[in-house]
Amino acid sequence: MAIHNQANQTYQPSTLPVTRPISVSNIDIERPQTIEENKDYFDYSQRAQWLRAAVLGANDGLVSTASLMMGVGAVKEDVKFMILTGFAGLIAGACSMAIGEFVSVNSQLDIELAQIKRESMERKDEETQSDDEKENLPNPFQAAGASAIAFSLGAMVPLLAAAFIKDHKVRLGMVTGATSVALLLFGGIGAVLGKAPLLKSSLRVLVGGWIAMAITYGLTRLIGTSGL
């Protein structure tokens, strides 16, 4: 009987949901773009290699030369002596900045090349990866040249401001005013090119320059008036 009843049972179709293949041909799947696919991509680290040296050199040339001239002007009113001292500071400072930047970037380059060599030994695509990474390394000659040129340009600002003024007090005021404007300008240029906050960067450079000039002027005048 059990066999007969099983034979007479009608077939009941399954009520389970039927899975259907889903086509993904029309679905736009978003994925991150690589550097090669994104044409608007710009590596700011490459720009920062020479931008840092240029901005640093310009600020150093401006502040150091202006401070040196202010210090000399605190004890001596001769305009020729003041300009000669500033020009000597320009030459010495530009050479010092170039050599220092070249040595510093070369040391950094040696360390990064050694790191790339160690990492490339563990990868199969050694040559391709190594070449791509070496292109992003800093250039010592570029950094040294940018630093020296920027230092000289910065140092020319106080020299030109003092060259055509005979009155001693007006000359000191012109050096201070021209240096302050140039500090704001250099700070703003560095902020714009480096995509940094404009106001904060400019004020930081300006205040730093004022402090350096004030310390140099005050100490030199103190030593000059004390008779040491």
PyRosetta script that sets phi, psi and omega in degrees:
from pyrosetta import init, pose_from_sequence

init()
pose = pose_from_sequence("MAIHNQANQTYQPSTLPVTRPISVSNIDIERPQTIEENKDYFDYSQRAQWLRAAVLGANDGLVSTASLMMGVGAVKEDVKFMILTGFAGLIAGACSMAIGEFVSVNSQLDIELAQIKRESMERKDEETQSDDEKENLPNPFQAAGASAIAFSLGAMVPLLAAAFIKDHKVRLGMVTGATSVALLLFGGIGAVLGKAPLLKSSLRVLVGGWIAMAITYGLTRLIGTSGL")
pose.set_psi(1, -40.8)
pose.set_omega(1, -179.4)
pose.set_phi(2, -62.4)
pose.set_psi(2, -38.5)
pose.set_omega(2, 179.0)
pose.set_phi(3, -68.0)
pose.set_psi(3, -38.5)
pose.set_omega(3, -179.5)
pose.set_phi(4, -67.1)
pose.set_psi(4, -42.4)
pose.set_omega(4, 179.4)
pose.set_phi(5, -64.3)
pose.set_psi(5, -37.0)
pose.set_omega(5, 178.1)
pose.set_phi(6, -66.5)
pose.set_psi(6, -34.2)
pose.set_omega(6, 179.5)
pose.set_phi(7, -70.0)
pose.set_psi(7, -33.7)
pose.set_omega(7, -178.2)
pose.set_phi(8, -82.9)
pose.set_psi(8, -9.2)
pose.set_omega(8, -179.7)
pose.set_phi(9, -66.6)
pose.set_psi(9, 135.2)
pose.set_omega(9, 177.7)
pose.set_phi(10, -79.8)
pose.set_psi(10, 150.4)
pose.set_omega(10, -178.1)
pose.set_phi(11, -76.3)
pose.set_psi(11, 127.1)
pose.set_omega(11, 177.5)
pose.set_phi(12, -101.4)
pose.set_psi(12, 120.6)
pose.set_omega(12, 179.7)
pose.set_phi(13, -66.9)
pose.set_psi(13, 149.6)
pose.set_omega(13, -177.9)
pose.set_phi(14, -70.8)
pose.set_psi(14, 138.1)
pose.set_omega(14, 179.2)
pose.set_phi(15, -96.0)
pose.set_psi(15, 5.7)
pose.set_omega(15, 179.5)
pose.set_phi(16, -69.6)
pose.set_psi(16, 143.2)
pose.set_omega(16, 179.9)
pose.set_phi(17, -65.0)
pose.set_psi(17, 141.9)
pose.set_omega(17, -178.5)
pose.set_phi(18, -91.6)
pose.set_psi(18, 125.4)
pose.set_omega(18, 178.9)
pose.set_phi(19, -83.2)
pose.set_psi(19, 132.9)
pose.set_omega(19, -179.3)
pose.set_phi(20, -117.7)
pose.set_psi(20, 145.7)
pose.set_omega(20, 178.4)
pose.set_phi(21, -65.5)
pose.set_psi(21, 137.2)
pose.set_omega(21, -179.1)
pose.set_phi(22, -101.1)
pose.set_psi(22, 127.2)
pose.set_omega(22, 179.8)
pose.set_phi(23, -86.6)
pose.set_psi(23, 130.6)
pose.set_omega(23, -179.7)
pose.set_phi(24, -111.6)
pose.set_psi(24, 15.1)
pose.set_omega(24, -177.3)
pose.set_phi(25, -69.5)
pose.set_psi(25, -28.8)
pose.set_omega(25, -177.0)
pose.set_phi(26, -99.7)
pose.set_psi(26, 4.3)
pose.set_omega(26, -178.6)
pose.set_phi(27, -93.4)
pose.set_psi(27, 127.8)
pose.set_omega(27, 179.6)
pose.set_phi(28, -89.8)
pose.set_psi(28, 104.1)
pose.set_omega(28, -179.3)
pose.set_phi(29, -90.9)
pose.set_psi(29, 121.3)
pose.set_omega(29, -179.7)
pose.set_phi(30, -79.9)
pose.set_psi(30, 140.0)
pose.set_omega(30, 176.7)
pose.set_phi(31, -144.4)
pose.set_psi(31, 150.6)
pose.set_omega(31, -177.9)
pose.set_phi(32, -64.3)
pose.set_psi(32, 141.7)
pose.set_omega(32, 179.9)
pose.set_phi(33, -83.7)
pose.set_psi(33, 142.9)
pose.set_omega(33, 176.4)
pose.set_phi(34, -83.3)
pose.set_psi(34, 171.8)
pose.set_omega(34, -179.4)
pose.set_phi(35, -62.6)
pose.set_psi(35, -35.9)
pose.set_omega(35, -179.0)
pose.set_phi(36, -69.6)
pose.set_psi(36, -34.0)
pose.set_omega(36, -176.4)
pose.set_phi(37, -80.5)
pose.set_psi(37, -28.7)
pose.set_omega(37, -178.4)
pose.set_phi(38, -90.0)
pose.set_psi(38, 105.0)
pose.set_omega(38, -175.3)
pose.set_phi(39, -73.9)
pose.set_psi(39, -21.8)
pose.set_omega(39, -178.7)
pose.set_phi(40, -86.4)
pose.set_psi(40, 0.9)
pose.set_omega(40, -178.1)
pose.set_phi(41, -72.4)
pose.set_psi(41, 136.0)
pose.set_omega(41, 176.1)
pose.set_phi(42, -135.3)
pose.set_psi(42, 129.9)
pose.set_omega(42, -178.7)
pose.set_phi(43, -86.1)
pose.set_psi(43, 102.1)
pose.set_omega(43, -178.4)
pose.set_phi(44, -72.0)
pose.set_psi(44, -14.3)
pose.set_omega(44, 177.3)
pose.set_phi(45, -66.5)
pose.set_psi(45, -32.9)
pose.set_omega(45, 176.6)
pose.set_phi(46, -68.4)
pose.set_psi(46, -41.8)
pose.set_omega(46, 177.5)
pose.set_phi(47, -66.2)
pose.set_psi(47, -34.7)
pose.set_omega(47, -177.8)
pose.set_phi(48, -67.1)
pose.set_psi(48, -22.1)
pose.set_omega(48, -178.7)
pose.set_phi(49, -61.3)
pose.set_psi(49, -46.0)
pose.set_omega(49, 179.0)
pose.set_phi(50, -94.1)
pose.set_psi(50, -24.9)
pose.set_omega(50, 179.5)
pose.set_phi(51, -65.3)
pose.set_psi(51, -41.6)
pose.set_omega(51, 179.6)
pose.set_phi(52, -61.7)
pose.set_psi(52, -45.3)
pose.set_omega(52, -179.7)
pose.set_phi(53, -66.2)
pose.set_psi(53, -39.0)
pose.set_omega(53, -178.3)
pose.set_phi(54, -68.6)
pose.set_psi(54, -47.5)
pose.set_omega(54, -179.2)
pose.set_phi(55, -65.8)
pose.set_psi(55, -42.4)
pose.set_omega(55, 178.3)
pose.set_phi(56, -63.3)
pose.set_psi(56, -42.5)
pose.set_omega(56, 178.9)
pose.set_phi(57, -64.9)
pose.set_psi(57, -42.2)
pose.set_omega(57, 179.8)
pose.set_phi(58, -64.7)
pose.set_psi(58, -44.1)
pose.set_omega(58, 179.1)
pose.set_phi(59, -64.8)
pose.set_psi(59, -43.2)
pose.set_omega(59, 179.1)
pose.set_phi(60, -63.8)
pose.set_psi(60, -43.9)
pose.set_omega(60, 179.1)
pose.set_phi(61, -62.5)
pose.set_psi(61, -41.7)
pose.set_omega(61, -179.8)
pose.set_phi(62, -66.9)
pose.set_psi(62, -50.3)
pose.set_omega(62, -174.7)
pose.set_phi(63, -71.4)
pose.set_psi(63, -45.1)
pose.set_omega(63, -176.9)
pose.set_phi(64, -66.7)
pose.set_psi(64, -42.6)
pose.set_omega(64, 179.6)
pose.set_phi(65, -68.1)
pose.set_psi(65, -43.7)
pose.set_omega(65, 178.3)
pose.set_phi(66, -63.8)
pose.set_psi(66, -41.2)
pose.set_omega(66, 178.9)
pose.set_phi(67, -65.0)
pose.set_psi(67, -41.5)
pose.set_omega(67, 178.6)
pose.set_phi(68, -63.0)
pose.set_psi(68, -43.2)
pose.set_omega(68, 179.1)
pose.set_phi(69, -68.5)
pose.set_psi(69, -37.4)
pose.set_omega(69, 177.1)
pose.set_phi(70, -66.0)
pose.set_psi(70, -38.6)
pose.set_omega(70, 178.5)
pose.set_phi(71, -65.1)
pose.set_psi(71, -41.9)
pose.set_omega(71, 177.5)
pose.set_phi(72, -67.3)
pose.set_psi(72, -39.8)
pose.set_omega(72, 179.2)
pose.set_phi(73, -66.8)
pose.set_psi(73, -19.3)
pose.set_omega(73, 178.8)
pose.set_phi(74, -70.5)
pose.set_psi(74, -24.2)
pose.set_omega(74, -176.6)
pose.set_phi(75, -121.4)
pose.set_psi(75, -11.0)
pose.set_omega(75, -176.8)
pose.set_phi(76, -143.8)
pose.set_psi(76, 131.6)
pose.set_omega(76, -175.4)
pose.set_phi(77, -96.2)
pose.set_psi(77, -2.1)
pose.set_omega(77, -178.3)
pose.set_phi(78, -69.8)
pose.set_psi(78, 121.0)
pose.set_omega(78, -176.7)
pose.set_phi(79, -69.8)
pose.set_psi(79, -35.3)
pose.set_omega(79, -179.7)
pose.set_phi(80, -65.2)
pose.set_psi(80, -42.4)
pose.set_omega(80, 179.7)
pose.set_phi(81, -65.9)
pose.set_psi(81, -37.5)
pose.set_omega(81, 179.6)
pose.set_phi(82, -64.8)
pose.set_psi(82, -45.4)
pose.set_omega(82, -179.0)
pose.set_phi(83, -70.8)
pose.set_psi(83, -39.2)
pose.set_omega(83, 178.3)
pose.set_phi(84, -61.8)
pose.set_psi(84, -39.7)
pose.set_omega(84, 177.5)
pose.set_phi(85, -65.1)
pose.set_psi(85, -41.7)
pose.set_omega(85, 178.2)
pose.set_phi(86, -65.5)
pose.set_psi(86, -38.4)
pose.set_omega(86, 179.2)
pose.set_phi(87, -67.2)
pose.set_psi(87, -39.9)
pose.set_omega(87, 176.4)
pose.set_phi(88, -62.6)
pose.set_psi(88, -39.3)
pose.set_omega(88, 176.2)
pose.set_phi(89, -65.0)
pose.set_psi(89, -33.9)
pose.set_omega(89, 177.0)
pose.set_phi(90, -62.7)
pose.set_psi(90, -49.4)
pose.set_omega(90, -177.6)
pose.set_phi(91, -64.3)
pose.set_psi(91, -49.0)
pose.set_omega(91, -178.0)
pose.set_phi(92, -64.3)
pose.set_psi(92, -41.1)
pose.set_omega(92, -178.5)
pose.set_phi(93, -68.5)
pose.set_psi(93, -39.9)
pose.set_omega(93, 179.6)
pose.set_phi(94, -63.7)
pose.set_psi(94, -43.6)
pose.set_omega(94, 178.2)
pose.set_phi(95, -65.3)
pose.set_psi(95, -41.2)
pose.set_omega(95, -179.8)
pose.set_phi(96, -64.9)
pose.set_psi(96, -42.3)
pose.set_omega(96, 179.9)
pose.set_phi(97, -65.2)
pose.set_psi(97, -42.1)
pose.set_omega(97, -178.8)
pose.set_phi(98, -64.1)
pose.set_psi(98, -46.3)
pose.set_omega(98, -179.1)
pose.set_phi(99, -66.5)
pose.set_psi(99, -44.4)
pose.set_omega(99, 179.8)
pose.set_phi(100, -62.2)
pose.set_psi(100, -42.0)
pose.set_omega(100, 179.6)
pose.set_phi(101, -67.5)
pose.set_psi(101, -38.9)
pose.set_omega(101, 179.8)
pose.set_phi(102, -63.9)
pose.set_psi(102, -45.7)
pose.set_omega(102, 179.7)
pose.set_phi(103, -65.6)
pose.set_psi(103, -42.0)
pose.set_omega(103, -178.4)
pose.set_phi(104, -64.7)
pose.set_psi(104, -46.7)
pose.set_omega(104, -178.5)
pose.set_phi(105, -69.9)
pose.set_psi(105, -34.6)
pose.set_omega(105, 176.3)
pose.set_phi(106, -63.0)
pose.set_psi(106, -41.5)
pose.set_omega(106, 177.5)
pose.set_phi(107, -63.5)
pose.set_psi(107, -43.1)
pose.set_omega(107, 176.9)
pose.set_phi(108, -62.5)
pose.set_psi(108, -39.2)
pose.set_omega(108, -179.6)
pose.set_phi(109, -64.5)
pose.set_psi(109, -42.0)
pose.set_omega(109, 179.1)
pose.set_phi(110, -62.2)
pose.set_psi(110, -41.7)
pose.set_omega(110, -179.9)
pose.set_phi(111, -65.7)
pose.set_psi(111, -44.4)
pose.set_omega(111, -178.4)
pose.set_phi(112, -69.6)
pose.set_psi(112, -35.5)
pose.set_omega(112, 176.7)
pose.set_phi(113, -65.5)
pose.set_psi(113, -39.5)
pose.set_omega(113, 177.3)
pose.set_phi(114, -64.9)
pose.set_psi(114, -37.9)
pose.set_omega(114, 178.4)
pose.set_phi(115, -67.1)
pose.set_psi(115, -41.1)
pose.set_omega(115, 178.3)
pose.set_phi(116, -64.2)
pose.set_psi(116, -38.7)
pose.set_omega(116, 180.0)
pose.set_phi(117, -64.6)
pose.set_psi(117, -41.2)
pose.set_omega(117, 178.3)
pose.set_phi(118, -65.7)
pose.set_psi(118, -40.5)
pose.set_omega(118, -178.8)
pose.set_phi(119, -72.3)
pose.set_psi(119, -34.6)
pose.set_omega(119, -177.5)
pose.set_phi(120, -70.2)
pose.set_psi(120, -23.2)
pose.set_omega(120, 178.5)
pose.set_phi(121, -68.2)
pose.set_psi(121, -19.6)
pose.set_omega(121, -179.4)
pose.set_phi(122, -96.5)
pose.set_psi(122, 0.1)
pose.set_omega(122, -178.6)
pose.set_phi(123, -113.6)
pose.set_psi(123, 153.8)
pose.set_omega(123, 178.9)
pose.set_phi(124, -79.5)
pose.set_psi(124, -39.3)
pose.set_omega(124, -178.8)
pose.set_phi(125, -88.3)
pose.set_psi(125, 56.9)
pose.set_omega(125, -172.4)
pose.set_phi(126, -60.9)
pose.set_psi(126, -48.3)
pose.set_omega(126, -173.0)
pose.set_phi(127, -67.9)
pose.set_psi(127, -44.5)
pose.set_omega(127, -177.7)
pose.set_phi(128, -65.1)
pose.set_psi(128, -47.7)
pose.set_omega(128, -179.3)
pose.set_phi(129, -65.0)
pose.set_psi(129, -40.0)
pose.set_omega(129, -178.2)
pose.set_phi(130, -65.9)
pose.set_psi(130, -42.0)
pose.set_omega(130, 179.6)
pose.set_phi(131, -63.9)
pose.set_psi(131, -41.2)
pose.set_omega(131, 179.5)
pose.set_phi(132, -64.7)
pose.set_psi(132, -39.9)
pose.set_omega(132, -178.5)
pose.set_phi(133, -73.6)
pose.set_psi(133, -33.1)
pose.set_omega(133, 179.6)
pose.set_phi(134, -68.1)
pose.set_psi(134, -28.3)
pose.set_omega(134, 179.3)
pose.set_phi(135, -66.2)
pose.set_psi(135, -25.9)
pose.set_omega(135, -178.2)
pose.set_phi(136, -90.0)
pose.set_psi(136, 1.2)
pose.set_omega(136, -178.9)
pose.set_phi(137, -77.5)
pose.set_psi(137, 151.2)
pose.set_omega(137, -179.5)
pose.set_phi(138, -68.0)
pose.set_psi(138, 151.6)
pose.set_omega(138, 178.9)
pose.set_phi(139, -103.0)
pose.set_psi(139, 115.4)
pose.set_omega(139, -176.8)
pose.set_phi(140, -62.4)
pose.set_psi(140, -40.7)
pose.set_omega(140, -178.6)
pose.set_phi(141, -68.3)
pose.set_psi(141, -38.5)
pose.set_omega(141, 178.4)
pose.set_phi(142, -65.7)
pose.set_psi(142, -43.5)
pose.set_omega(142, 179.9)
pose.set_phi(143, -66.2)
pose.set_psi(143, -41.6)
pose.set_omega(143, -179.7)
pose.set_phi(144, -65.7)
pose.set_psi(144, -44.9)
pose.set_omega(144, 179.1)
pose.set_phi(145, -63.8)
pose.set_psi(145, -43.3)
pose.set_omega(145, 178.7)
pose.set_phi(146, -63.1)
pose.set_psi(146, -38.9)
pose.set_omega(146, -179.5)
pose.set_phi(147, -66.7)
pose.set_psi(147, -45.0)
pose.set_omega(147, -178.4)
pose.set_phi(148, -67.0)
pose.set_psi(148, -44.0)
pose.set_omega(148, 180.0)
pose.set_phi(149, -65.3)
pose.set_psi(149, -43.7)
pose.set_omega(149, -179.9)
pose.set_phi(150, -65.6)
pose.set_psi(150, -37.9)
pose.set_omega(150, 177.3)
pose.set_phi(151, -61.4)
pose.set_psi(151, -44.6)
pose.set_omega(151, -179.2)
pose.set_phi(152, -64.3)
pose.set_psi(152, -41.6)
pose.set_omega(152, 178.7)
pose.set_phi(153, -64.7)
pose.set_psi(153, -41.6)
pose.set_omega(153, 177.8)
pose.set_phi(154, -65.1)
pose.set_psi(154, -38.2)
pose.set_omega(154, -178.7)
pose.set_phi(155, -70.8)
pose.set_psi(155, -23.5)
pose.set_omega(155, -179.3)
pose.set_phi(156, -70.5)
pose.set_psi(156, -22.2)
pose.set_omega(156, -176.9)
pose.set_phi(157, -63.1)
pose.set_psi(157, -55.6)
pose.set_omega(157, 178.4)
pose.set_phi(158, -67.1)
pose.set_psi(158, -29.2)
pose.set_omega(158, 178.1)
pose.set_phi(159, -64.9)
pose.set_psi(159, -46.5)
pose.set_omega(159, 179.0)
pose.set_phi(160, -67.9)
pose.set_psi(160, -33.5)
pose.set_omega(160, -179.9)
pose.set_phi(161, -67.0)
pose.set_psi(161, -30.7)
pose.set_omega(161, -176.9)
pose.set_phi(162, -97.1)
pose.set_psi(162, -10.2)
pose.set_omega(162, -169.8)
pose.set_phi(163, -70.9)
pose.set_psi(163, -32.1)
pose.set_omega(163, -171.1)
pose.set_phi(164, -113.2)
pose.set_psi(164, 19.3)
pose.set_omega(164, -179.0)
pose.set_phi(165, -117.9)
pose.set_psi(165, 124.8)
pose.set_omega(165, -176.7)
pose.set_phi(166, -87.6)
pose.set_psi(166, -40.0)
pose.set_omega(166, -178.0)
pose.set_phi(167, -67.1)
pose.set_psi(167, 130.3)
pose.set_omega(167, -172.9)
pose.set_phi(168, -65.8)
pose.set_psi(168, -47.3)
pose.set_omega(168, -177.4)
pose.set_phi(169, -67.5)
pose.set_psi(169, -40.2)
pose.set_omega(169, 177.3)
pose.set_phi(170, -64.7)
pose.set_psi(170, -36.9)
pose.set_omega(170, 178.7)
pose.set_phi(171, -62.5)
pose.set_psi(171, -44.3)
pose.set_omega(171, 178.0)
pose.set_phi(172, -64.1)
pose.set_psi(172, -38.6)
pose.set_omega(172, 178.1)
pose.set_phi(173, -66.6)
pose.set_psi(173, -38.5)
pose.set_omega(173, 178.2)
pose.set_phi(174, -67.1)
pose.set_psi(174, -39.4)
pose.set_omega(174, 177.5)
pose.set_phi(175, -62.4)
pose.set_psi(175, -44.1)
pose.set_omega(175, 179.4)
pose.set_phi(176, -64.6)
pose.set_psi(176, -45.1)
pose.set_omega(176, -178.9)
pose.set_phi(177, -66.0)
pose.set_psi(177, -45.9)
pose.set_omega(177, 179.9)
pose.set_phi(178, -64.4)
pose.set_psi(178, -38.5)
pose.set_omega(178, 178.7)
pose.set_phi(179, -66.1)
pose.set_psi(179, -39.0)
pose.set_omega(179, 179.6)
pose.set_phi(180, -65.1)
pose.set_psi(180, -43.4)
pose.set_omega(180, 178.4)
pose.set_phi(181, -63.8)
pose.set_psi(181, -42.5)
pose.set_omega(181, 179.8)
pose.set_phi(182, -66.3)
pose.set_psi(182, -36.7)
pose.set_omega(182, 177.5)
pose.set_phi(183, -62.5)
pose.set_psi(183, -43.4)
pose.set_omega(183, 176.4)
pose.set_phi(184, -62.9)
pose.set_psi(184, -40.7)
pose.set_omega(184, -179.4)
pose.set_phi(185, -65.9)
pose.set_psi(185, -47.0)
pose.set_omega(185, 179.8)
pose.set_phi(186, -64.2)
pose.set_psi(186, -40.6)
pose.set_omega(186, 177.5)
pose.set_phi(187, -64.0)
pose.set_psi(187, -38.3)
pose.set_omega(187, 178.0)
pose.set_phi(188, -69.1)
pose.set_psi(188, -40.1)
pose.set_omega(188, 178.3)
pose.set_phi(189, -62.9)
pose.set_psi(189, -45.0)
pose.set_omega(189, 178.4)
pose.set_phi(190, -62.4)
pose.set_psi(190, -36.8)
pose.set_omega(190, 179.4)
pose.set_phi(191, -69.1)
pose.set_psi(191, -40.8)
pose.set_omega(191, -179.3)
pose.set_phi(192, -67.7)
pose.set_psi(192, -46.9)
pose.set_omega(192, -179.0)
pose.set_phi(193, -68.9)
pose.set_psi(193, -32.7)
pose.set_omega(193, 180.0)
pose.set_phi(194, -93.6)
pose.set_psi(194, 4.4)
pose.set_omega(194, 179.3)
pose.set_phi(195, 57.7)
pose.set_psi(195, 44.8)
pose.set_omega(195, 179.1)
pose.set_phi(196, -109.5)
pose.set_psi(196, 165.0)
pose.set_omega(196, 177.5)
pose.set_phi(197, -59.2)
pose.set_psi(197, 125.9)
pose.set_omega(197, -172.4)
pose.set_phi(198, -67.8)
pose.set_psi(198, -52.7)
pose.set_omega(198, -175.2)
pose.set_phi(199, -65.7)
pose.set_psi(199, -45.1)
pose.set_omega(199, -178.2)
pose.set_phi(200, -62.9)
pose.set_psi(200, -43.8)
pose.set_omega(200, -179.3)
pose.set_phi(201, -65.7)
pose.set_psi(201, -43.3)
pose.set_omega(201, -178.6)
pose.set_phi(202, -65.6)
pose.set_psi(202, -44.6)
pose.set_omega(202, 179.9)
pose.set_phi(203, -66.6)
pose.set_psi(203, -36.2)
pose.set_omega(203, 178.8)
pose.set_phi(204, -62.3)
pose.set_psi(204, -43.5)
pose.set_omega(204, 179.3)
pose.set_phi(205, -67.8)
pose.set_psi(205, -40.4)
pose.set_omega(205, -178.5)
pose.set_phi(206, -64.8)
pose.set_psi(206, -48.2)
pose.set_omega(206, -178.8)
pose.set_phi(207, -63.9)
pose.set_psi(207, -40.4)
pose.set_omega(207, 177.7)
pose.set_phi(208, -61.2)
pose.set_psi(208, -40.3)
pose.set_omega(208, 177.6)
pose.set_phi(209, -67.0)
pose.set_psi(209, -40.7)
pose.set_omega(209, 177.5)
pose.set_phi(210, -61.2)
pose.set_psi(210, -42.5)
pose.set_omega(210, -180.0)
pose.set_phi(211, -62.9)
pose.set_psi(211, -43.8)
pose.set_omega(211, 179.9)
pose.set_phi(212, -62.9)
pose.set_psi(212, -44.6)
pose.set_omega(212, -179.6)
pose.set_phi(213, -66.9)
pose.set_psi(213, -39.2)
pose.set_omega(213, -179.3)
pose.set_phi(214, -65.5)
pose.set_psi(214, -42.4)
pose.set_omega(214, 179.7)
pose.set_phi(215, -65.0)
pose.set_psi(215, -45.6)
pose.set_omega(215, -179.6)
pose.set_phi(216, -63.5)
pose.set_psi(216, -45.1)
pose.set_omega(216, -179.6)
pose.set_phi(217, -64.4)
pose.set_psi(217, -45.3)
pose.set_omega(217, -177.1)
pose.set_phi(218, -65.8)
pose.set_psi(218, -46.2)
pose.set_omega(218, -179.0)
pose.set_phi(219, -67.2)
pose.set_psi(219, -40.5)
pose.set_omega(219, -179.8)
pose.set_phi(220, -65.9)
pose.set_psi(220, -41.7)
pose.set_omega(220, 178.3)
pose.set_phi(221, -66.5)
pose.set_psi(221, -37.0)
pose.set_omega(221, 178.6)
pose.set_phi(222, -63.8)
pose.set_psi(222, -44.7)
pose.set_omega(222, 179.4)
pose.set_phi(223, -68.3)
pose.set_psi(223, -37.9)
pose.set_omega(223, -179.1)
pose.set_phi(224, -68.5)
pose.set_psi(224, -40.3)
pose.set_omega(224, -178.6)
pose.set_phi(225, -78.6)
pose.set_psi(225, -20.3)
pose.set_omega(225, 178.9)
pose.set_phi(226, -80.8)
pose.set_psi(226, -12.2)
pose.set_omega(226, 177.6)
pose.set_phi(227, 83.0)
pose.set_psi(227, 15.8)
pose.set_omega(227, 179.4)
pose.set_phi(228, -76.0)
pose.dump_pdb("model.pdb")
